[in-house]
Amino acid sequence: MGLLGTLKDTFAASTESPNRGDATSSTSGAYWCHDCAERTLADDVAGDAPPTCPECGDEMELERSPDSTGCAC
């Protein structure tokens, strides 16, 4: 990869688009239990209700929506 390719990748990563870098991956976010550090992909959850944590049983919190530009981490 040359200098132009590196610059192109840098500018693509700095955009506010949620589809940065590899546009082939698409996710609706992730549910987190902050107390237990458990993570469940939103795509793996059936229905609209938040899942419960497999460790403690508390309701997990959605950390990222499809329209956000932040990450769920």
Secondary structure, 3 states (H helix, E strand, C coil): CCHHHHHHHHHHHCCCCCCCCCCCCCCCCEEEECCCCEEEEHHHCCCCCCCECCCCCCECEECCCCCCCCCCC
